[in-house]
Every structure is written in C-alpha cells, then in structure tokens.
Amino acid sequence: MAMGWQKFYLKLLSALFVLVAPSEAFAQEAAKLDTGDTAWIIVATALVLFMTMPGLALFYGGLVRSRNVLSVLMHCAAICCVASVLWLAVGYSLAFTDGGAANAVIGGLGKSFLSGVSTSSLVGTIPEIVFFIFQMTFAIITPALIVGAYPERITFMGMLLFSSLWLLVVYVPVAHWVWGGGWLAGLGILDFAGGLVVHLTAGVSALIIAIMLGGRRGFPREIVPPHNPGMVMIGASMLWVGWFGFNGGSALAANGGAGMAIAVTHISAATASLTWMIIEWKQHGKPSLVGFVTGTIAGLATITPASGFVGPVGALIIGVVAGIICYLMVHLIKQRFKIDDSLDVFAVHGIGGLTGTLLVSVLALPSFGGLGLAKGMTAGSQLGVQALGSVAVAAWAVVGSVIIIWIVRAITPLRVSDDDETEGLDVTIHGERGYNF
C-alpha cells in the first residue's frame, strides 16, 4: 500500500512539473526584462518618429516656396510608410541578423517579416519587437533627410523609387557594418547614434543626387528665401526635442548613459545655435531665425555619433566646431561649387556627422570628461578607425547613389518638366495647394 502511494505521489509531482516548468521558464525570461528600459525605449521610439512626422516635414516645408510646401510634406510622409514596410520585410533582418559567411558585410534573411520574433524575444533588457520598431524610426528618418537635397524639382515616382532602393542598398548594409556586428563594429568604430549610419550616408547621397538632378530653375542667380520661417522654427524645435529620443534612446536603457547622452545633445545644439548666430550677425549685420535653427540642426547632427561617449565639455567643443564648420560648408557648396543642395543636407548633416565621428576620438578621453574609447584603443588608433569608417561609408554612399539614380532614370523620369516646376509641384503632382487665399 505504501509503494502505491509513493507511485501516485511521483506521478502527481511529474504532472505538476509539466504544468509548472513553462511558467518557471517564462519567469526566468521575464527576470531578464527591464520594464524601465522598455518603457524608455518605447517613448524614445515615439520621439524619433516625431522627428520625421511632423518635425522634419515642417522644417523642410517652411524652407521651400509656398507652391511646393505640400510636396515636401508628402515626401516625408510617403517615405515614412514605404520605409516601414521595407524594414519589416527585409531591412531589419539584413541589418541585425547573422549573415553567415557574409556577416561582415550584410546580415541574413532569417527574420524577414519578423519571422521567429515573439513578444518574449529579448535584445539586451528590452523586447526585440521594441528594438525593431526603435530601429525602424532610424530607417525612416535617414532617407527622409535626403528630401532636402531635391525639393521643388523631383517627380514623386522617382522620389519613391530612389528612397526605397537607397534604404536597401545604402542604409541597411552600413547599419549592419556599424551596429549589426559587421566589419566596422569588429574594428571598434564609435558611432553611438548614427553619425555614419544616418548623417554621413544621407549627406553624401544628398550631394550626389543634387549634382545629378541639377539645380532649380534660376539657381544660383535667383535664390528665393524660405516662404515660412516660423514653420521652419517649429519643425526645428520638434527635431530638437525628438533628438533626445534619437540619442538618449540609443543607450537602449534608462540609465545614466542615456541621461548623459541627452544632456550633451542639448548642450551641443544650444552652443552651435549661438555660434551660427554670432557668425551670421557679424557677417550680415542681422541674426536670422532660419540661420539660428540651422545651427541647431548642425549641433544636433554633429553630437550624434559622440553622444554616448563624451561629457559636457566635449559637447561644448563639438557645438562650437559644428557651428563654424557647417556654416562655412553651406556657403562653400552653394556659392563656390554652385551645387543646389537646396536645404543644405550635405553641409549640415554630412559634414556634421563626419566631424562628430572624427572628434569623438579625442573628446571621448577622460581628460575631456569623456567616457573612454573602444577597448585597447588610443586616440591615434581610434582616429584611424573613425577615418577608415568615414571613407568607406562615404564611398559606399557615392557608388550606391549613382547606381540607384541610373536605375531610377531607366524606369521613370526623375526630374519634372519646366512647366511643372514653374507652376509648383503641389498642384501639378498632388492636385492641392498649401494655401488657398
């Protein structure tokens, strides 16, 4: 009789183990999840999307002629949607999964359409689905930045094709090189939130398409001032706030590192704004609102790669350097080289991202209040890696953009007709007007 009870007891324990084991496994999985980190990255995701829609859309929209404002808003909105679908389909998988033998260059397709990604899958201390959507917002804003190079003269279909191909051919491989375990990550490259991945790729590609597409009619003789500086300022303010999610969220945790990234982001933006204003005031006798907020964006773009590695002193230095260099490059590109990079994407984002990527080699040192370089690196060796990465990324963006433009031109016209450009793209392409008086 005693043996019978023992067998029953063992069977009961076995049954309970089957029922309880999955719950225990889930508890162990959940123990690795940090709800504070998760909540912060969800907020940061919303902030980064806020940068594109409506921040970047309003910033760019206010800078163009009134007859083209809706076309710019439409470009930003359409890119947001197209990039989201492409990121789900293949972009995320190619950027952030193991690519096998080709992993140094590109990831694999194992997570296309989020295959194998569940609500319990983790990246560090946050759900992978949260990491996926956070990275999606970066994939959205990067091709949207290029909108500033070609407004008022590009066809809508040409814009869609270029942006779609550019995301897959240029952005995704570089994201894998730097953030997805690719060859630049293996060298110890420092790019906290996208000086190379976002700003240099977009800036260089903006310069290429501006050259190949040609300038607006009348450029450079007839440079029309922004039709709505107030809209520009509102958009820049939204970008400034959203950038806290852009840089602070790249810590992937709600900790002191995220707090420092936000602090140095703000300091750099404020310093660059004042620097730009002072230069413009001295040269032209008046401090303009558009110039001031352009300095803001220059400071934000330049601090981006360094935001997780430098302290407040480094941020001050970066802000001053950004304000000076980007201001000079705006005038060099348009006045010396006569390139109609209409809204200064290369001069502000490309040069800003490059400058911050190189400066981090020195400003990340503890002597400047920084948090340190990559393991085993000196300032000189780190600068070498940063320079190599910058050259490689810029070259990839040039070659990729040229090939993409050739492909798009073979499929559809890239530039609108002279008549459509004169009348404005709001009416001729979208059948609407931004202002009905």
VOGU-3710 file (C-alpha; in Angstrom, 3 decimals, decimal comma):
1> mamgwqkfyl> 0,000/0,000/0,000  2,852/2,350/0,852  4,504/1,664/-2,503  1,212/2,516/-4,245  1,035/5,919/-2,564  4,676/6,581/-3,490  3,972/5,857/-7,177  0,906/8,097/-7,087  2,903/10,847/-5,413  5,659/10,627/-8,036
11> kllsalfvlv> 3,125/10,757/-10,877  1,492/13,791/-9,274  4,854/15,562/-8,971  5,638/14,761/-12,626  2,323/16,203/-13,741  2,838/19,330/-11,679  6,339/19,728/-13,137  4,963/19,635/-16,669  2,473/22,347/-15,762  4,833/24,495/-13,770
21> apseafaqea> 8,011/24,225/-15,855  6,848/26,532/-18,678  5,803/29,146/-16,130  9,194/28,908/-14,436  10,924/29,277/-17,778  8,793/32,321/-18,516  9,630/33,752/-15,106  13,332/33,295/-15,806  12,885/35,014/-19,185  10,864/37,818/-17,632
31> akldtgdtaw> 13,510/38,313/-14,976  15,887/39,460/-17,726  13,386/42,024/-18,976  13,732/45,513/-17,518  10,410/47,327/-17,632  12,053/50,704/-17,054  14,386/50,226/-20,021  11,469/49,000/-22,119  9,263/51,950/-21,227  12,023/54,429/-22,069
41> iivatalvlf> 12,753/52,898/-25,486  9,030/52,921/-26,325  8,977/56,649/-25,510  12,214/57,189/-27,452  10,661/55,435/-30,455  7,762/57,873/-30,425  10,194/60,793/-30,130  12,244/59,684/-33,136  9,143/59,201/-35,284  8,049/62,668/-34,116
51> mtmpglalfy> 11,290/63,965/-35,648  10,196/62,933/-39,142  6,465/63,456/-38,862  5,926/66,295/-38,209  9,365/67,740/-37,266  11,432/67,246/-40,419  8,389/67,734/-42,646  7,665/71,175/-41,174  11,334/72,157/-41,080  11,808/71,357/-44,769
61> gglvrsrnvl> 8,323/72,541/-45,740  8,928/76,019/-44,405  12,205/76,356/-46,312  10,763/75,923/-49,816  8,493/78,121/-51,926  4,850/78,213/-50,929  3,823/76,418/-54,129  5,863/73,349/-53,136  5,201/73,032/-49,411  2,715/70,150/-49,707
71> svlmhcaaic> 5,034/68,168/-51,973  7,725/68,242/-49,277  5,253/67,164/-46,596  4,088/64,359/-48,892  7,655/63,208/-49,497  8,314/62,843/-45,770  5,006/61,062/-45,129  5,374/58,663/-48,067  8,960/57,769/-47,142  7,803/57,037/-43,600
81> cvasvlwlav> 5,317/54,468/-44,839  7,478/52,874/-47,536  10,485/52,575/-45,223  8,324/50,967/-42,540  7,131/48,201/-44,869  10,601/47,568/-46,307  12,103/47,456/-42,808  9,564/44,801/-41,819  10,031/42,789/-45,000  13,831/42,552/-45,187
91> gyslaftdgg> 15,554/45,658/-43,814  15,653/44,730/-40,141  16,761/41,184/-40,834  19,566/42,237/-43,187  20,807/44,864/-40,740  20,628/42,982/-37,443  20,845/39,231/-38,000  23,769/36,903/-38,677  24,608/36,763/-42,357  26,716/33,630/-42,154
101> aanavigglg> 29,822/33,763/-44,333  28,884/37,281/-45,480  28,174/38,572/-41,971  30,944/41,169/-42,069  29,144/42,867/-44,970  25,442/42,071/-44,663  23,064/40,147/-42,413  20,719/37,323/-43,310  17,030/36,939/-44,079  16,166/34,777/-41,084
111> ksflsgvsts> 13,977/37,456/-39,503  12,220/38,726/-42,616  8,698/39,833/-41,706  9,802/39,293/-38,085  9,971/35,543/-38,511  10,808/33,959/-35,173  10,386/37,209/-33,234  7,887/36,872/-30,395  6,844/39,120/-27,544  9,241/37,202/-25,292
121> slvgtipeiv> 12,278/37,635/-27,557  14,803/39,987/-25,994  17,590/42,282/-27,170  19,504/43,060/-24,010  16,876/44,024/-21,458  14,123/45,095/-23,866  11,749/43,083/-26,075  13,073/42,562/-29,572  9,861/43,946/-31,033  10,612/47,243/-29,245
131> ffifqmtfai> 14,172/47,211/-30,588  12,769/46,516/-34,067  10,395/49,477/-34,021  13,003/51,788/-32,480  15,453/50,961/-35,255  12,653/51,352/-37,796  12,339/55,033/-36,904  16,022/55,496/-37,806  15,415/53,753/-41,122  12,538/56,184/-41,707
141> itpalivgay> 14,282/59,469/-40,965  17,526/58,736/-42,830  16,139/58,660/-46,399  13,759/61,449/-45,381  16,768/63,673/-44,649  17,715/63,450/-48,333  14,412/65,152/-49,235  16,185/68,441/-48,500  18,529/67,929/-51,470  15,935/67,739/-54,249
151> peritfmgml> 12,723/69,632/-53,371  10,718/71,551/-55,984  12,035/69,585/-58,972  11,819/65,797/-58,477  8,997/63,532/-59,665  7,013/61,771/-56,987  7,542/58,317/-58,507  11,249/58,999/-58,908  11,461/60,039/-55,252  9,694/56,879/-54,099
161> lfsslwllvv> 11,898/54,558/-56,159  15,109/56,311/-55,157  14,230/56,301/-51,444  13,191/52,639/-51,468  16,283/51,392/-53,259  18,540/53,685/-51,245  17,256/52,295/-47,956  18,081/48,728/-49,001  21,310/49,361/-50,921  22,980/52,078/-48,827
171> yvpvahwvwg> 21,418/52,373/-45,376  20,885/48,715/-44,474  24,447/47,499/-45,216  26,022/50,430/-43,357  23,718/49,841/-40,376  24,927/46,242/-40,340  28,596/47,272/-40,606  28,353/49,568/-37,607  25,504/48,329/-35,390  24,743/44,811/-36,590
181> ggwlaglgil> 28,073/43,116/-35,903  29,670/43,901/-39,270  33,275/44,666/-40,126  33,362/48,216/-38,746  31,935/47,036/-35,433  34,729/44,474/-35,318  37,312/47,232/-35,731  35,895/49,133/-32,741  34,191/52,002/-34,581  32,446/54,544/-32,328
191> dfagglvvhl> 29,091/55,706/-33,692  26,636/55,929/-30,851  23,506/57,087/-32,667  24,255/57,496/-36,356  26,961/59,952/-37,369  27,977/57,473/-40,067  24,879/55,315/-40,380  22,433/58,216/-40,604  24,052/61,579/-41,244  27,060/60,769/-43,428
201> tagvsaliia> 25,127/58,351/-45,644  22,265/60,813/-46,108  24,542/63,823/-46,542  26,799/62,264/-49,163  23,859/60,809/-51,082  22,123/64,184/-50,941  25,139/65,790/-52,582  25,200/63,149/-55,331  21,520/63,442/-56,221  21,696/67,246/-56,111
211> imlggrrgfp> 24,536/67,141/-58,668  22,936/64,535/-60,926  19,453/66,038/-60,776  20,656/69,576/-61,395  19,707/72,808/-59,673  16,350/74,513/-59,509  15,485/76,905/-62,314  17,319/80,181/-61,805  19,855/78,753/-59,361  22,185/80,262/-58,210
221> reivpphnpg> 21,125/83,667/-59,556  17,652/83,542/-58,041  17,722/82,160/-54,523  14,236/82,554/-53,101  14,094/82,937/-49,299  12,094/80,428/-47,198  8,376/81,063/-47,516  7,612/80,428/-43,822  10,473/80,876/-41,307  8,007/80,336/-38,464
231> mvmigasmlw> 7,238/76,848/-39,780  10,977/76,205/-40,037  11,458/77,141/-36,386  8,568/74,952/-35,242  9,960/71,990/-37,182  13,451/72,569/-35,794  12,060/72,678/-32,256  10,341/69,340/-32,809  13,588/67,909/-34,142  15,447/69,210/-31,085
241> vgwfgfnggs> 13,036/67,525/-28,690  12,858/64,357/-30,758  16,649/64,140/-30,809  16,562/63,303/-27,104  14,958/60,016/-28,115  17,335/59,659/-31,060  20,497/59,898/-28,958  19,227/59,061/-25,472  17,318/56,046/-26,751  20,440/54,659/-28,403
251> alaanggagm> 21,671/53,684/-24,937  18,903/51,043/-25,061  18,456/51,526/-21,326  17,012/54,010/-18,857  20,266/54,783/-17,090  22,933/57,409/-16,546  24,344/56,835/-20,005  21,032/57,795/-21,576  20,836/60,840/-19,327  24,331/61,971/-20,317
261> aiavthisaa> 23,544/61,441/-23,997  20,508/63,712/-23,683  22,473/66,329/-21,730  25,321/66,569/-24,245  22,832/66,602/-27,114  21,139/69,676/-25,699  24,423/71,428/-24,876  25,796/70,898/-28,375  22,590/72,125/-30,031  22,470/75,261/-27,893
271> tasltwmiie> 26,155/76,047/-28,433  26,013/75,522/-32,199  22,907/77,713/-32,453  24,659/80,581/-30,695  27,847/80,073/-32,714  25,957/80,183/-36,019  24,027/83,243/-34,892  27,183/85,142/-33,917  28,907/84,400/-37,230  25,861/85,392/-39,263
281> wkqhgkpslv> 25,294/88,510/-37,161  28,869/89,633/-37,675  28,918/88,897/-41,406  25,469/90,133/-42,408  24,555/92,538/-39,629  21,401/90,664/-38,604  20,822/87,360/-36,807  18,185/85,428/-38,784  15,792/82,876/-37,324  16,410/80,402/-40,142
291> gfvtgtiagl> 20,158/80,678/-39,643  19,816/80,206/-35,904  17,833/76,959/-36,184  20,074/75,694/-38,966  22,862/75,987/-36,407  20,687/73,973/-34,046  20,431/71,093/-36,513  24,176/71,286/-37,182  24,878/70,906/-33,460  22,456/68,003/-33,170
301> atitpasgfv> 23,864/66,153/-36,175  27,475/66,631/-35,055  26,961/65,407/-31,495  25,047/62,310/-32,628  27,970/59,879/-33,114  29,679/61,127/-29,948  26,665/61,500/-27,664  27,239/58,257/-25,783  30,974/58,810/-25,317  31,614/62,484/-24,448
311> gpvgaliigv> 30,844/64,712/-21,473  29,578/68,303/-21,222  32,968/69,859/-22,072  33,185/67,739/-25,180  29,649/68,793/-26,105  30,591/72,474/-25,828  33,576/71,943/-28,120  31,520/69,970/-30,620  28,844/72,673/-30,645  31,333/75,434/-31,431
321> vagiicylmv> 33,087/73,397/-34,123  29,770/72,358/-35,671  28,522/75,923/-35,858  31,696/77,131/-37,588  32,367/74,259/-39,994  28,774/73,691/-41,112  28,234/77,431/-41,621  31,306/77,619/-43,864  30,305/74,493/-45,783  26,814/75,821/-46,554
331> hlikqrfkid> 28,325/78,803/-48,344  31,093/76,738/-49,954  28,703/74,217/-51,514  26,221/76,756/-52,881  28,383/79,780/-53,680  31,764/78,280/-54,591  30,741/74,953/-56,126  27,270/76,077/-57,310  25,605/72,832/-56,177  21,914/73,184/-55,384
341> dsldvfavhg> 21,754/71,017/-52,286  18,638/73,037/-51,638  18,237/72,681/-47,885  21,903/72,042/-47,052  21,724/68,348/-46,266  25,373/67,653/-47,073  26,766/70,764/-45,375  24,763/70,243/-42,169  24,180/66,507/-41,842  27,017/65,056/-43,912
351> iggltgtllv> 29,753/67,366/-42,661  28,265/67,434/-39,167  28,138/63,648/-38,917  31,683/63,349/-40,260  33,010/65,997/-37,872  31,462/64,375/-34,812  32,694/60,953/-35,895  36,286/62,191/-36,014  36,167/64,413/-32,921  34,978/61,574/-30,696
361> svlalpsfgg> 38,470/60,061/-30,995  39,802/62,845/-28,780  36,791/64,129/-26,863  35,867/60,692/-25,525  39,092/60,693/-23,500  38,643/61,068/-19,722  40,798/64,213/-19,799  37,935/65,925/-21,652  35,321/64,401/-19,360  34,577/61,607/-21,821
371> lglakgmtag> 33,651/58,031/-21,047  36,605/56,415/-22,815  37,488/54,938/-26,213  36,925/51,434/-27,550  38,795/48,673/-25,719  42,530/48,737/-26,377  42,391/51,966/-28,382  44,492/55,097/-28,127  43,345/58,435/-29,519  45,501/57,873/-32,590
381> sqlgvqalgs> 44,328/54,334/-33,320  40,716/55,302/-32,669  41,032/58,228/-35,069  42,389/55,831/-37,690  39,368/53,556/-37,324  36,977/56,518/-37,394  38,623/57,895/-40,538  38,607/54,498/-42,260  34,947/54,018/-41,423  34,089/57,501/-42,703
391> vavaawavvg> 35,858/56,954/-46,026  34,279/53,524/-46,507  30,768/54,737/-45,698  31,097/57,828/-47,895  32,406/55,766/-50,806  29,584/53,239/-50,430  27,023/56,055/-50,387  28,506/57,639/-53,533  28,636/54,421/-55,559  25,262/53,203/-54,330
401> sviiiwivra> 23,527/56,520/-55,009  24,928/56,835/-58,537  23,816/53,312/-59,450  20,366/53,844/-57,923  19,858/57,099/-59,838  20,790/55,376/-63,100  18,285/52,603/-62,359  15,512/55,026/-61,458  16,107/57,066/-64,608  15,797/53,901/-66,680
411> itplrvsddd> 12,382/53,228/-65,153  10,793/56,666/-64,784  11,675/60,349/-65,261  13,471/61,730/-62,213  13,002/65,429/-62,877  9,717/67,228/-63,521  9,129/69,321/-66,629  9,985/73,012/-66,707  6,283/73,896/-66,769  5,527/71,777/-63,699
421> etegldvtih> 8,480/73,283/-61,856  7,295/76,795/-62,675  3,721/76,141/-61,566  4,753/74,224/-58,473  4,573/70,554/-57,535  1,677/70,949/-55,106  -0,792/71,459/-57,941  0,881/69,669/-60,829  1,657/66,428/-58,955  -0,701/66,333/-55,971
431> gergynf> -3,606/68,486/-57,135  -3,689/70,539/-53,959  -2,456/73,870/-52,657  -0,808/74,577/-49,354  -2,501/77,963/-49,115  -5,858/78,939/-50,611  -6,306/82,710/-50,476
//
